[in-house]
């Protein structure tokens, strides 16, 4: 898969997210029609409440807009033995959904064993052992459904900080979802990760970021929503991540997966037609296309 066919979008770029009281939630029709108008090839599923529960309906709706499905986010508690069967069952349910809806990736996040999302998560050696064993089990589940599993290092999860990221990479073979902003929040250098772990990258979430606001998020001086409202997540080329060099590293390493434009956005109310989040998605898309074309010409 090469070129523009590898560029997808995410509902959160239009402010659609499962976090309560995040902001105005735009409709499926508005989001998908704008994504299609930009020429995106596919979308991630987004919050479970965004698309229908029936995977056949999902395929049909996306197809009406000329879009495919990349896959979607699956939060699971992976480090607690007592929750193993429950969480593996949840993962298998979502794997079945994604496979039947035509997706090829399952984006896994190692969630905390509490409802207090946003706190720093620490797990002990036994927890890491359980996590790695469950990742192996999930790889087997995904293989049955023809899906690639990627682990998303993410704010508020058991794999957030730089030390947690590298313990994950050194402890197993599961693929990585390289998310430029969440790496920055965790204190990692996205370029260093791309350089040292390019062979593990199976999916890329692209957004630019204000690294000072990301640092404040990592220190828990700002909540996720507060940081988004202050402009922590930016169109490609407008922030502090050297996206151009990151793309060059990945392309030289022959990365051939999806680039998902995923700018976490808060929407206050329904924007006028042609305005709102679509303007930032368009800007990021134009930047990404230009850089990919430049890399191919080298």
C-alpha positions as CSV (number, residue, x, y, z in Angstrom):
1,X,0.0,0.0,0.0
2,X,1.6,3.2,-1.2
3,X,0.9,6.9,-1.4
4,X,-2.4,8.5,-0.8
5,X,-4.1,5.1,-0.4
6,X,-2.4,4.8,3.0
7,X,-3.9,8.0,4.5
8,X,-6.9,7.6,6.9
9,X,-8.8,9.8,9.3
10,X,-10.2,9.4,12.8
11,X,-13.5,10.7,14.3
12,X,-11.6,12.4,17.1
13,X,-10.3,14.8,14.6
14,X,-13.9,16.0,14.4
15,X,-14.2,16.0,18.2
16,X,-16.0,12.6,18.4
17,X,-14.7,10.7,21.4
18,X,-16.1,8.5,24.2
19,X,-14.9,10.7,27.0
20,X,-18.0,12.2,28.8
21,X,-18.6,15.9,28.6
22,X,-15.8,16.3,26.0
23,X,-17.8,18.6,23.7
24,X,-20.3,18.6,20.9
25,X,-20.4,15.3,19.0
26,X,-20.8,15.7,15.3
27,X,-22.9,13.3,13.3
28,X,-21.7,10.3,11.3
29,X,-22.9,11.9,8.1
30,X,-21.1,15.1,8.7
31,X,-17.8,13.4,9.7
32,X,-17.8,10.8,6.9
33,X,-18.9,13.2,4.2
34,X,-16.2,15.7,5.1
35,X,-13.6,12.9,5.3
36,X,-14.7,11.7,1.8
37,X,-14.6,15.2,0.4
38,X,-10.9,15.5,1.4
39,X,-10.1,12.3,-0.4
40,X,-9.2,10.2,2.6
41,X,-9.1,6.4,1.9
42,X,-10.4,5.1,5.2
43,X,-11.4,5.9,8.8
44,X,-10.7,4.4,12.2
45,X,-13.9,3.4,14.0
46,X,-13.6,5.9,16.8
47,X,-15.9,5.7,19.9
48,X,-18.1,2.5,20.0
49,X,-21.2,4.7,20.0
50,X,-20.2,6.5,16.7
51,X,-20.7,3.7,14.2
52,X,-23.5,1.1,14.2
53,X,-23.1,-2.1,16.3
54,X,-23.7,-4.3,13.2
55,X,-20.4,-4.6,11.3
56,X,-22.3,-5.1,8.0
57,X,-24.0,-1.8,8.5
58,X,-20.6,-0.2,9.2
59,X,-19.2,-1.6,5.9
60,X,-22.2,-0.4,4.0
61,X,-22.2,3.1,5.5
62,X,-18.5,3.6,4.9
63,X,-18.8,2.2,1.4
64,X,-21.5,4.8,0.6
65,X,-18.8,7.5,1.2
66,X,-16.0,5.5,-0.6
67,X,-14.2,4.8,2.7
68,X,-12.7,1.7,4.2
69,X,-12.2,0.8,7.8
70,X,-8.7,0.8,9.3
71,X,-9.7,-0.7,12.6
72,X,-10.2,0.9,16.0
73,X,-9.3,1.4,19.6
74,X,-9.7,-1.4,22.1
75,X,-9.1,-0.5,25.8
76,X,-8.4,-3.6,27.9
77,X,-7.0,-4.3,31.4
78,X,-4.0,-6.6,30.5
79,X,-2.1,-6.7,33.8
80,X,-4.6,-8.2,36.2
81,X,-4.9,-12.0,36.3
82,X,-8.4,-12.0,37.8
83,X,-9.7,-10.0,34.8
84,X,-8.0,-12.1,32.1
85,X,-11.0,-14.1,30.8
86,X,-13.3,-11.1,30.9
87,X,-10.9,-8.8,29.1
88,X,-9.8,-11.4,26.5
89,X,-13.5,-12.0,25.8
90,X,-14.0,-8.3,25.2
91,X,-11.0,-8.2,22.9
92,X,-12.3,-11.1,20.9
93,X,-15.7,-9.5,20.6
94,X,-14.1,-6.4,19.1
95,X,-11.8,-8.4,16.9
96,X,-14.9,-10.2,15.4
97,X,-16.5,-6.8,14.8
98,X,-13.5,-5.2,13.1
99,X,-12.9,-8.2,10.9
100,X,-16.5,-8.4,9.8
101,X,-16.5,-4.7,9.1
102,X,-13.5,-5.0,6.8
103,X,-10.7,-3.7,9.0
104,X,-7.2,-5.0,9.2
105,X,-5.8,-3.5,12.5
106,X,-6.8,-3.7,16.1
107,X,-5.4,-0.8,18.3
108,X,-4.9,-2.1,21.8
109,X,-4.4,0.1,24.9
110,X,-3.3,-1.3,28.3
111,X,-6.0,0.4,30.4
112,X,-5.8,0.9,34.2
113,X,-7.8,-1.3,36.6
114,X,-10.0,1.6,37.7
115,X,-12.5,4.1,36.3
116,X,-10.1,7.0,37.1
117,X,-8.7,7.5,33.6
118,X,-5.9,10.0,33.6
119,X,-4.0,8.9,36.7
120,X,-0.4,7.6,36.3
121,X,-0.5,3.8,36.1
122,X,2.2,1.7,37.7
123,X,2.4,-2.1,37.5
124,X,4.8,-4.4,39.2
125,X,6.9,-7.2,37.7
126,X,4.0,-9.7,38.0
127,X,1.7,-7.3,36.3
128,X,4.2,-7.0,33.4
129,X,4.4,-10.7,33.2
130,X,0.6,-11.0,32.9
131,X,0.5,-8.2,30.4
132,X,3.1,-9.9,28.1
133,X,1.3,-13.2,28.4
134,X,-2.0,-11.6,27.5
135,X,-0.5,-9.8,24.5
136,X,0.6,-13.2,23.2
137,X,-3.0,-14.6,23.7
138,X,-4.4,-11.5,21.9
139,X,-2.0,-12.1,19.0
140,X,-3.5,-15.6,18.7
141,X,-7.1,-14.2,18.8
142,X,-6.2,-11.5,16.2
143,X,-4.6,-14.1,13.9
144,X,-7.9,-16.1,13.8
145,X,-9.6,-13.0,12.5
146,X,-6.9,-11.9,10.1
147,X,-6.0,-8.7,12.1
148,X,-2.8,-7.1,13.0
149,X,-2.5,-6.1,16.7
150,X,-0.7,-2.9,17.7
151,X,-0.2,-1.6,21.2
152,X,-0.9,2.1,21.5
153,X,1.2,3.8,24.2
154,X,-1.3,6.3,25.6
155,X,-1.9,8.9,28.3
156,X,-3.5,7.3,31.4
157,X,-2.5,3.7,30.6
158,X,0.0,1.2,31.8
159,X,2.3,2.0,28.8
160,X,2.6,5.8,28.8
161,X,6.1,6.9,30.0
162,X,9.3,6.4,28.0
163,X,10.5,3.7,30.4
164,X,7.2,1.8,30.1
165,X,7.3,2.1,26.3
166,X,10.8,0.6,26.1
167,X,10.0,-2.2,28.6
168,X,7.1,-3.1,26.3
169,X,9.3,-3.0,23.2
170,X,12.0,-5.1,24.9
171,X,9.6,-7.6,26.5
172,X,7.5,-8.8,23.5
173,X,7.1,-8.8,19.7
174,X,3.7,-7.1,19.5
175,X,3.5,-4.3,16.9
176,X,3.5,-0.6,17.9
177,X,1.1,2.1,17.1
178,X,3.4,5.1,16.9
179,X,1.3,8.1,18.1
180,X,3.4,11.3,17.8
181,X,1.5,13.2,20.6
182,X,1.2,10.4,23.1
183,X,4.8,9.6,22.8
184,X,5.6,13.3,23.6
185,X,3.2,13.2,26.5
186,X,5.0,10.2,27.9
187,X,8.4,11.9,27.6
188,X,9.5,10.0,24.5
189,X,11.1,11.4,21.4
190,X,8.9,10.3,18.4
191,X,11.9,10.5,16.1
192,X,14.1,8.3,18.4
193,X,11.3,5.8,18.6
194,X,10.8,5.8,14.8
195,X,14.6,5.3,14.4
196,X,15.1,2.6,17.0
197,X,11.9,0.7,16.7
198,X,10.9,1.2,13.0
199,X,10.6,-2.6,12.5
200,X,7.9,-2.7,15.2
201,X,5.7,0.1,13.8
202,X,2.5,-1.3,12.3
203,X,0.4,1.8,12.5
204,X,1.0,5.5,12.8
205,X,-1.2,8.2,14.4
206,X,-0.1,11.6,13.2
207,X,-0.8,14.9,15.0
208,X,1.6,17.7,15.8
209,X,1.9,18.8,19.4
210,X,2.9,21.7,21.6
211,X,5.5,19.9,23.6
212,X,5.2,22.2,26.6
213,X,1.5,21.4,26.9
214,X,2.3,17.8,26.4
215,X,4.8,17.9,29.2
216,X,2.2,19.5,31.5
217,X,-0.2,16.7,30.6
218,X,2.5,14.1,31.4
219,X,3.1,15.8,34.8
220,X,-0.7,15.8,35.4
221,X,-0.7,19.6,35.6
222,X,-3.3,19.6,32.8
223,X,-6.0,17.1,32.0
224,X,-6.4,15.6,28.6
225,X,-9.4,17.9,27.7
226,X,-7.7,21.0,29.2
227,X,-4.7,20.4,27.1
228,X,-6.8,19.9,24.0
229,X,-8.7,23.2,24.7
230,X,-5.4,25.0,25.0
231,X,-4.2,23.8,21.6
232,X,-1.9,20.9,22.6
233,X,-2.8,19.0,19.5
234,X,-2.1,20.8,16.2
235,X,-2.3,20.3,12.4
236,X,0.9,18.7,11.0
237,X,3.6,21.3,10.6
238,X,2.2,23.7,13.2
239,X,3.7,22.1,16.3
240,X,7.1,21.0,17.8
241,X,7.4,17.5,16.4
242,X,9.6,17.2,13.3
243,X,7.0,15.4,11.3
244,X,8.9,15.6,8.1
245,X,12.0,13.9,9.5
246,X,9.7,11.3,11.2
247,X,8.1,10.4,7.9
248,X,11.5,10.2,6.2
249,X,12.7,7.8,8.8
250,X,9.6,5.6,8.4
251,X,9.6,5.6,4.6
252,X,13.3,4.7,4.5
253,X,12.6,1.8,6.9
254,X,9.9,0.7,4.3
255,X,7.0,1.3,6.6
256,X,4.0,0.4,4.4
257,X,1.0,0.7,6.8
258,X,-1.6,3.4,7.4
259,X,-0.9,7.0,8.3
260,X,-4.0,8.0,10.4
261,X,-4.6,11.8,10.8
262,X,-5.8,11.9,14.4
263,X,-5.8,15.4,16.0
264,X,-7.7,15.3,19.3
265,X,-10.2,18.2,19.0
266,X,-12.9,19.7,21.2
267,X,-15.9,21.1,19.2
268,X,-18.2,23.5,21.1
269,X,-21.2,23.4,18.6
270,X,-22.1,22.5,15.1
271,X,-19.7,24.4,12.7
272,X,-21.0,26.1,9.5
273,X,-20.7,24.0,6.4
274,X,-17.0,23.8,5.2
275,X,-15.7,25.2,8.5
276,X,-14.6,23.7,11.8
277,X,-12.4,20.7,12.3
278,X,-12.3,19.9,8.5
279,X,-10.0,22.8,8.0
280,X,-7.3,21.4,10.3
281,X,-7.7,17.9,8.7
282,X,-7.3,19.4,5.3
283,X,-4.1,21.2,6.4
284,X,-2.6,18.1,7.9
285,X,-3.5,16.1,4.8
286,X,-1.9,18.6,2.4
287,X,1.3,18.5,4.6
288,X,1.4,14.7,4.7
289,X,0.9,14.3,1.0
290,X,3.6,16.8,0.2
291,X,6.1,15.1,2.5
292,X,5.3,11.6,1.2
293,X,5.7,12.8,-2.4
294,X,9.0,14.4,-1.5
295,X,10.3,11.2,0.2
296,X,9.3,9.1,-2.8
297,X,11.3,11.4,-5.1
298,X,14.5,11.1,-3.1
